[in-house]
Amino acid sequence: MLYYALVFFIVAIVAAALGFGGIAAGAASIAKILFFIFLVIFLVTLVMGLVRR
């Protein structure tokens, strides 16, 4: 999932450099959402791993 967030982030940077504002904003928002989902899943698995010990 972090891979997809990075891909959308790179797409947003390239689109912003080329002047496609709508595409850049859409890709940036998707990247942000995916990053936060990844972060939540990471924290949940970290806590679950600590609890099991």
Residue pairs with C-beta under 8 A, 6 or more apart in sequence:
1 34
1 37
1 38
1 41
2 34
2 35
2 38
4 34
5 31
5 32
5 34
5 35
5 38
6 31
7 31
8 27
8 28
8 30
8 31
8 34
9 27
9 28
9 31
11 23
11 27
11 31
12 23
12 24
12 25
12 27
12 28
12 31
13 24
15 23
15 24
15 27
16 24
